[in-house]
Amino acid sequence: MGSTTSCCVPSSPKLRRNTHSRLDSYPQDAELGGEETGCNLQHISDRENVDESSMAHNPSDHPRAGTIFLSKSQHDAAPCRNARDKRKSLFINNHETTRRKYSSCSTIFLDENTVSQPDLKNTIKCVALAVYYHIKNRGTEGGMVQEIFDEKLHPLTKSEVPADYDQRRPEQKQIYRFVRTLFSSAQLTAECAIVTLIYLERLLTYAEIAIGPGNWKRMVLGAILLASKVWDDQAVWNVDYCQILKDIAVADMNELERQFLELLQFNINVPSSVYAKYYFDLRSLSESNDLSFPLEPLSRDKAQKLEAISRLCDDKYKEARRAARKRSASTDDLRGVRG
């Protein structure tokens, strides 16, 4: 599955700048007396607290900050939304109507999608939906423009780019097909899809740019390229992506990766708490858009495996309790000898 964390920059550079600015504001007068110094000295707990305003703008760095895609998706959750609009938001589902499965005395349905082993297909669906909401509910100010992500200047195909390419909002299915093609061809994991979304939102906050119809493909491609190298054990080379996207050059892929890293300020660290936050927010997004994860019946073999794992954990817990009792007994004996 790949390493759970990566080491580069421990925290957001913006937060470090805010910390230094707070430290620089302290009085530097060396002739202050003890009482005056005690009155002006800030408590250590206040100095260590993270600025809440800075944390809100960097959800990819802090587990307590809300994700951007989930807040943008809530713009469509207005009470006036009718059933037709809700059905239209559902994408890439089976054409036939699927009934919700419930467990009974004879059959138990389990959701095998976990935070350590997410379901690949449904995770890609949720990530594509998150990107769609980013594009649909983007700000009117537009943000900064980076030429490396412009599909007019750096096209991914040899076909002619329409004149209104930056005005055509992509459909949800189009985003899903683009991401699914890259993941299936490069054989990437579901965890890589979650890290891709984390890097994408980190790019939006660090570089202060907006994702739109004219740059979303190259921004998503850069995030996938970086996430596959950081997360997966067997990273995909840039030349391999050129085999998937036939009309793109290796030099363009290298430049895309280099500038993506510079815009991230080389902060590729993904804490486990941030990863878990994005996983559960993606599940919340799927539930609000009726993209339920598949439920599979509990088979006999699977039940036996779960029972074996439960017994193994129970045995380890009993051994740990016995070891704790031995340590406490030895301490009592030692006290008795000293007495």
C-alpha positions as CSV (number, residue, x, y, z in Angstrom):
1,M,0.0,0.0,0.0
2,G,3.0,2.3,0.5
3,S,4.3,4.3,3.3
4,T,1.7,6.0,5.6
5,T,3.7,9.2,5.9
6,S,6.4,11.0,4.0
7,C,9.0,13.3,5.3
8,C,9.7,16.7,3.9
9,V,8.3,19.8,5.5
10,P,6.6,19.2,8.8
11,S,4.0,21.9,8.5
12,S,2.6,24.5,6.3
13,P,5.1,27.3,5.4
14,K,2.3,29.8,5.9
15,L,1.9,28.7,9.5
16,R,5.6,29.0,10.1
17,R,5.5,32.5,8.9
18,N,2.6,33.3,11.2
19,T,4.6,31.8,14.1
20,H,7.6,33.9,13.4
21,S,5.5,37.1,13.1
22,R,4.0,36.4,16.6
23,L,7.5,35.8,18.1
24,D,8.9,39.0,16.5
25,S,6.2,41.1,18.1
26,Y,7.5,40.4,21.6
27,P,9.3,43.3,23.4
28,Q,13.1,43.1,23.2
29,D,13.9,45.6,25.9
30,A,16.5,44.0,28.2
31,E,16.1,46.5,31.0
32,L,12.6,45.4,32.0
33,G,12.1,44.4,35.5
34,G,10.8,41.0,36.7
35,E,7.3,42.2,37.3
36,E,7.0,44.0,34.0
37,T,8.4,41.0,32.2
38,G,6.0,38.8,33.9
39,C,3.1,41.0,32.8
40,N,4.1,41.1,29.2
41,L,5.2,37.5,28.9
42,Q,2.8,35.4,26.9
43,H,1.8,32.0,28.4
44,I,3.4,29.0,26.7
45,S,0.0,27.5,25.9
46,D,-1.0,30.6,24.0
47,R,2.2,30.6,22.0
48,E,1.9,26.9,21.0
49,N,-1.8,27.2,19.9
50,V,-2.2,27.2,16.2
51,D,-3.8,30.2,14.6
52,E,-7.4,29.2,13.9
53,S,-7.7,31.5,10.9
54,S,-4.5,30.0,9.3
55,M,-5.7,26.5,10.0
56,A,-9.0,27.1,8.2
57,H,-7.2,28.0,5.0
58,N,-4.9,24.9,5.1
59,P,-7.2,21.8,5.5
60,S,-4.6,19.6,3.9
61,D,-2.2,20.2,6.8
62,H,-4.5,20.1,9.9
63,P,-6.9,17.4,10.8
64,R,-9.4,19.8,12.5
65,A,-9.8,22.0,9.5
66,G,-12.8,21.2,7.3
67,T,-12.1,20.0,3.8
68,I,-12.8,22.4,0.9
69,F,-14.6,20.0,-1.3
70,L,-17.1,19.1,1.3
71,S,-18.0,22.8,2.0
72,K,-18.4,23.4,-1.7
73,S,-20.6,20.4,-2.1
74,Q,-23.0,21.8,0.5
75,H,-23.8,24.7,-1.8
76,D,-26.0,22.3,-3.7
77,A,-27.8,21.0,-0.7
78,A,-30.4,23.8,-0.7
79,P,-34.0,22.9,0.3
80,C,-35.2,23.9,-3.1
81,R,-33.4,21.1,-4.7
82,N,-36.0,18.8,-6.2
83,A,-35.9,15.1,-7.0
84,R,-34.9,15.6,-10.6
85,D,-31.9,17.6,-9.7
86,K,-30.9,15.0,-7.2
87,R,-31.2,12.2,-9.7
88,K,-29.1,14.3,-12.1
89,S,-26.3,14.6,-9.6
90,L,-26.0,10.8,-9.4
91,F,-23.4,9.6,-11.9
92,I,-21.8,6.4,-13.0
93,N,-24.3,4.2,-11.3
94,N,-25.9,1.1,-12.6
95,H,-28.8,1.7,-15.0
96,E,-31.0,-0.6,-13.1
97,T,-32.4,0.5,-9.8
98,T,-30.5,-1.1,-6.9
99,R,-32.3,-1.8,-3.7
100,R,-30.7,-1.2,-0.4
101,K,-29.5,-4.3,1.3
102,Y,-30.2,-5.0,5.0
103,S,-28.8,-7.7,7.2
104,S,-31.0,-10.4,8.5
105,C,-30.7,-13.5,10.7
106,S,-29.5,-15.6,7.8
107,T,-27.4,-13.1,5.9
108,I,-25.1,-10.4,7.1
109,F,-23.9,-7.6,4.7
110,L,-20.6,-6.0,5.4
111,D,-19.0,-2.9,3.9
112,E,-15.4,-3.9,3.2
113,N,-14.4,-0.3,2.4
114,T,-12.1,0.8,5.3
115,V,-9.7,3.6,6.0
116,S,-6.8,1.3,5.5
117,Q,-8.2,-0.5,2.5
118,P,-10.6,1.8,0.6
119,D,-12.6,0.5,-2.4
120,L,-10.8,1.7,-5.5
121,K,-13.8,2.2,-7.8
122,N,-16.0,4.1,-5.3
123,T,-13.0,6.1,-4.0
124,I,-12.3,7.3,-7.6
125,K,-16.0,8.2,-8.0
126,C,-15.9,10.3,-4.8
127,V,-12.7,12.0,-5.8
128,A,-14.1,12.8,-9.2
129,L,-17.2,14.2,-7.6
130,A,-15.1,16.4,-5.3
131,V,-13.2,17.8,-8.3
132,Y,-16.5,18.5,-10.0
133,Y,-17.7,20.5,-7.0
134,H,-14.5,22.4,-6.9
135,I,-15.0,23.4,-10.6
136,K,-18.7,24.1,-10.3
137,N,-18.6,26.2,-7.1
138,R,-15.3,27.9,-7.7
139,G,-15.0,31.5,-6.7
140,T,-15.7,34.4,-9.0
141,E,-12.3,36.1,-8.4
142,G,-10.6,33.3,-10.3
143,G,-7.3,33.5,-8.4
144,M,-3.8,33.4,-10.0
145,V,-3.2,31.9,-13.4
146,Q,-0.4,29.3,-13.8
147,E,0.6,28.7,-17.4
148,I,1.8,25.2,-16.7
149,F,-1.8,24.1,-16.1
150,D,-3.3,25.8,-19.1
151,E,-4.6,23.3,-21.6
152,K,-4.4,25.8,-24.4
153,L,-0.7,26.3,-23.9
154,H,0.1,22.7,-22.9
155,P,-2.5,20.5,-24.5
156,L,-2.8,16.8,-23.5
157,T,-3.9,15.8,-27.0
158,K,-3.2,16.8,-30.6
159,S,-6.8,17.6,-31.2
160,E,-7.7,21.3,-31.6
161,V,-8.6,23.0,-28.3
162,P,-11.9,24.9,-28.6
163,A,-11.9,28.6,-28.3
164,D,-14.2,28.5,-25.3
165,Y,-12.3,25.7,-23.6
166,D,-12.1,27.6,-20.4
167,Q,-15.9,28.1,-20.3
168,R,-17.0,24.5,-20.8
169,R,-17.6,23.0,-17.4
170,P,-16.8,19.3,-17.5
171,E,-19.5,16.8,-16.6
172,Q,-19.0,14.4,-13.7
173,K,-18.6,11.4,-16.0
174,Q,-15.8,13.1,-17.9
175,I,-13.8,13.7,-14.8
176,Y,-14.4,10.2,-13.6
177,R,-13.3,8.7,-17.0
178,F,-10.1,10.8,-17.0
179,V,-9.1,9.8,-13.4
180,R,-10.2,6.1,-13.9
181,T,-8.1,5.8,-17.1
182,L,-5.0,7.0,-15.3
183,F,-5.5,4.8,-12.3
184,S,-6.4,1.6,-14.2
185,S,-3.5,2.0,-16.7
186,A,-0.9,2.9,-14.1
187,Q,-2.4,0.3,-11.6
188,L,-2.6,2.8,-8.8
189,T,-4.2,2.2,-5.4
190,A,-7.3,3.7,-3.8
191,E,-5.1,5.3,-1.1
192,C,-3.3,7.2,-3.9
193,A,-6.6,8.7,-5.0
194,I,-7.2,10.2,-1.5
195,V,-3.6,11.6,-1.4
196,T,-4.3,13.0,-4.9
197,L,-7.2,15.0,-3.5
198,I,-5.1,16.2,-0.6
199,Y,-2.3,17.5,-2.9
200,L,-4.9,19.1,-5.1
201,E,-6.5,21.1,-2.2
202,R,-3.0,21.9,-0.9
203,L,-2.1,23.4,-4.3
204,L,-5.3,25.5,-4.3
205,T,-4.5,27.0,-0.8
206,Y,-0.7,27.3,-1.2
207,A,-0.6,28.8,-4.7
208,E,-3.9,30.6,-4.3
209,I,-5.2,29.5,-7.7
210,A,-8.6,28.2,-8.7
211,I,-9.4,25.0,-10.6
212,G,-11.6,25.5,-13.6
213,P,-12.6,24.1,-17.0
214,G,-9.4,25.1,-18.7
215,N,-6.8,23.7,-16.2
216,W,-8.5,20.9,-14.2
217,K,-6.9,18.0,-16.3
218,R,-3.4,19.1,-15.9
219,M,-3.9,20.0,-12.2
220,V,-5.3,16.5,-11.5
221,L,-2.6,14.9,-13.6
222,G,0.1,16.7,-11.6
223,A,-1.5,15.6,-8.3
224,I,-1.8,12.0,-9.5
225,L,1.8,12.0,-10.7
226,L,3.1,13.3,-7.4
227,A,0.9,11.1,-5.2
228,S,1.9,7.9,-7.0
229,K,5.5,8.6,-6.4
230,V,5.1,9.5,-2.7
231,W,2.5,6.9,-1.7
232,D,3.0,3.7,-3.8
233,D,6.0,1.4,-3.3
234,Q,6.5,0.9,-7.0
235,A,6.2,4.4,-8.4
236,V,5.2,5.0,-12.0
237,W,7.7,6.9,-14.1
238,N,6.9,9.9,-16.1
239,V,7.6,8.1,-19.3
240,D,4.9,5.6,-18.4
241,Y,2.3,8.3,-18.2
242,C,3.4,9.3,-21.7
243,Q,2.4,5.8,-22.8
244,I,-1.1,6.4,-21.4
245,L,-1.4,10.0,-22.7
246,K,0.1,9.4,-26.2
247,D,0.4,13.1,-27.2
248,I,2.3,14.5,-24.2
249,A,6.1,14.7,-24.0
250,V,8.3,13.6,-21.2
251,A,9.8,17.0,-20.9
252,D,6.3,18.4,-20.3
253,M,5.6,15.8,-17.6
254,N,8.9,16.7,-15.9
255,E,8.2,20.4,-15.9
256,L,4.6,19.8,-14.6
257,E,6.0,17.8,-11.7
258,R,8.7,20.4,-11.0
259,Q,6.4,23.3,-10.9
260,F,3.7,21.4,-9.0
261,L,6.3,20.7,-6.2
262,E,7.4,24.3,-6.2
263,L,3.8,25.5,-5.8
264,L,3.4,23.1,-2.9
265,Q,6.6,24.6,-1.5
266,F,7.9,20.9,-1.4
267,N,5.4,20.1,1.4
268,I,4.4,16.5,0.4
269,N,3.9,15.4,4.0
270,V,0.5,13.7,4.6
271,P,-0.2,13.0,8.3
272,S,-2.3,10.0,9.0
273,S,-4.9,12.2,10.8
274,V,-5.3,14.3,7.6
275,Y,-5.6,11.2,5.5
276,A,-8.3,9.8,7.7
277,K,-10.2,13.1,7.7
278,Y,-10.3,13.1,3.9
279,Y,-11.4,9.5,3.8
280,F,-14.4,10.1,6.1
281,D,-15.3,13.3,4.3
282,L,-15.4,11.5,1.0
283,R,-17.7,8.9,2.6
284,S,-19.9,11.8,3.8
285,L,-19.9,13.2,0.2
286,S,-20.9,9.8,-1.2
287,E,-23.8,9.4,1.3
288,S,-25.1,12.9,0.5
289,N,-25.0,12.1,-3.2
290,D,-26.4,8.6,-2.9
291,L,-23.1,7.0,-3.9
292,S,-23.4,4.2,-1.4
293,F,-20.4,1.8,-1.1
294,P,-21.2,-1.8,-2.0
295,L,-22.3,-4.2,0.6
296,E,-21.2,-7.8,0.3
297,P,-22.7,-10.8,2.1
298,L,-20.6,-12.4,4.8
299,S,-19.5,-15.8,3.5
300,R,-18.4,-18.7,5.6
301,D,-14.7,-18.4,4.8
302,K,-14.8,-14.7,5.6
303,A,-16.6,-15.4,8.8
304,Q,-13.9,-17.9,9.8
305,K,-11.1,-15.5,9.0
306,L,-12.8,-12.8,11.1
307,E,-13.2,-15.2,14.0
308,A,-9.5,-16.2,13.7
309,I,-8.4,-12.6,13.8
310,S,-10.7,-11.9,16.8
311,R,-9.2,-14.9,18.7
312,L,-5.7,-13.7,17.8
313,C,-6.4,-10.2,19.1
314,D,-8.0,-11.6,22.2
315,D,-4.9,-13.8,22.9
316,K,-2.6,-10.8,22.5
317,Y,-4.8,-8.8,24.9
318,K,-4.7,-11.6,27.5
319,E,-0.9,-11.9,27.2
320,A,-0.5,-8.1,27.7
321,R,-2.7,-8.3,30.8
322,R,-0.6,-11.2,32.2
323,A,2.6,-9.3,31.6
324,A,1.2,-6.2,33.3
325,R,0.2,-8.3,36.4
326,K,3.7,-9.8,36.6
327,R,5.3,-6.3,36.5
328,S,3.0,-5.1,39.3
329,A,3.6,-8.2,41.4
330,S,7.4,-7.8,41.1
331,T,7.1,-4.2,42.2
332,D,5.1,-5.3,45.3
333,D,7.8,-7.9,46.1
334,L,10.5,-5.2,45.8
335,R,8.6,-3.0,48.2
336,G,8.2,-5.8,50.6
337,V,12.0,-6.5,50.6
338,R,12.8,-2.8,51.2
339,G,10.4,-2.7,54.1
